[in-house]
Amino acid sequence: MATRTIAEKGDPILRKHCKPVKNFNDRLKVLAEDMIETMDQADGVGLAAPQVSVMKRMYVARPYLEDQEKVFVMVNPDIYERTGEQISTEGCLSVPGYTGHLKRPESIKMRAQDLEGQWHEYEFQGFSAVVNCHEYDHLDGILYTDNAEDLMTNEEYEELLREQAEKESRE
């Protein structure tokens, strides 16, 4: 396994549409292992192939905070149902130092292939739906900053949280 370089905002590769995966081979498995290692080293919860300069419709995600062992490898994913709405607070390994709020579905249904090419059906809700939608967008050249209602530095966001906590403690 190897850690790969994460492309950052401004790199044109992040704006391209990825091509479907057709070859389910050892190279794809090595890519998945490298992406998981890269995601973990960067302290992320998801990483899409274009973020490591590979134009394949594939991402890795660890969308359950309560189960850090569960990693999904989504190849040729398709979100076919989105229901409800939630406001998510997001950051991105390709947009370091920033946080934004945007609308995401509360739940999604999707299908994706695994590293052997077998199709699986998934349902995600809450935070896990956000993570999967965020990574899915990368495959079509969309960054969360494109749809964020507000974008602030991580320091500004932390200050906002402190102010809200102080206000709540006074009430």
N, C-alpha and C positions, 0 to 999 in steps of 0.2 A: 504494500500500500504506500501511497505517496500523497503528500499535501499539495494541492494545486493552488495557483494564484487566482484570487477572486477579482473578476473585472469590476471596475467601479463606474458610477454614473459618469457619463461623458464618453465611455467606450462604445463605439457604434455597434458592437456585437450584441449589446443588451437590447437593441431596438429591432433586431431581426426576428423573423418567424422561424421556428425550428422545424426540421424535417422529421417525419415519422421514422421510428426505429424499425429496420427490416431484418437486421442480422442479430440474432440472439446467440452470442458466442462468448468466449472467454474475455475478449476485449471489453465487452459491455459489462461483464462482472467486475473487471478491474476498475473500470470507470466508476461503477457504483461504489465500490470499496473506497476509492480515492475521494469521491464526493462525500461519503459519510465521514471519513477522517478529516477532510477539510472543514466540513460543517461543525464537527465537534471541536476542532482546534480554534475555530472562530467563535465558539460559544453560540452557535445558531440553532434554530429549530427546523430549518429547511434550507435547501440549496438546489437550484435548478441548473441543468447542464450548461445553458448559455452563460451562467455566472462564472463558469470555469472554462469559457471559450470553446465549448463543444455545442454544435448546433443540432442536437438531438432532442426529441420530445420526451424528456425524462427529468424527473427530480427525485430527491430523497427528502424525507420529512420525519421528524420526531414530534408529532403534534399533541401528544398526551403528556402534560406536565407531571401527572401522577404515575406515569409508566415510562421512565426514561430509557428502558431497554427496548421498547417497541419502535423500530424504524421501518418506515414504508419506503419501498422503491417503486415509484410509479412510472411505468413506461407506456407511452402513447395514451396518456390519460384523456378522459372525456367526462366533463361535468355535464350531466344531462338534466339535472333538476336542481333548482335553487328555490328555497322557501324562506319566508320571514326576512327580518332585517335586524342587524346589530351594528353598533358603532364600535369599530376596532381601533386599538392603539397599536401602530406598527412601526417597525424599523426594518432595515434591510442590510445584509452584509455587503451589498453593492452600493449602498448609500450610507456610509458610516457617519456616525455622529448626529443623526437626525431622527426625529420621531414625528409621526403624523396620525391624524384620525381620519377614517373613511368608513363608508357604508359597505358592509359585506352581508351576504345571506346568513341567516341564523343556522340553516342546515343545508347540506348538499347531498346529492346522490351522484355517484360517479362510477366509472369502470376504468380499469387500467390493466395492462399486462405486467406480469412479473418478469424476472430475468430469464425465465425459460420460455417466455412467450405465451403463457397461459393467462386467460382473462379472468378478472375477479371484480366483484361488485362491492362497493363501499358506501357507507353512510357516515357522515361526520356532522357534528353539531358544535356550536359555540367556538371556542378557541381552535379546535381541530379543523373546523370548516374554514376559519380565517387562514390558517397556515396553508391548507391545501389550495385555496383560492389565490393566495399571494404567490405561491410557487407556480401554479398553473398559468397565471398572468405572464410570468417571465417567459414562458414558452412562445408567447405571441408578441414579445417585445414591449410589454407593458410593465412599468415600474409603479409601485404603490404611490409614489409622489405625483403621478399623473392625475390621480383621483382624490388625493388627500384634501380635506376641507381646510386643514391648517397644517403647517409644517414648521417645526421648531427644532432648535438644537437640543440635544439631550440635556444640556445644562438648563435651558429654559424650561423644558418639560419637568425636570426634577424640582425646579423652583416652583412651578405651578402646583405640583403635587404637595410640596411643603406648605404652600399658602392655603391650599384646600384643607389639609390636615389641621393646620392652626385654626382656621375658621370653624371647622367641625368641632374642635375641642373647646372652643369658646361658647358654642351653642348648647 
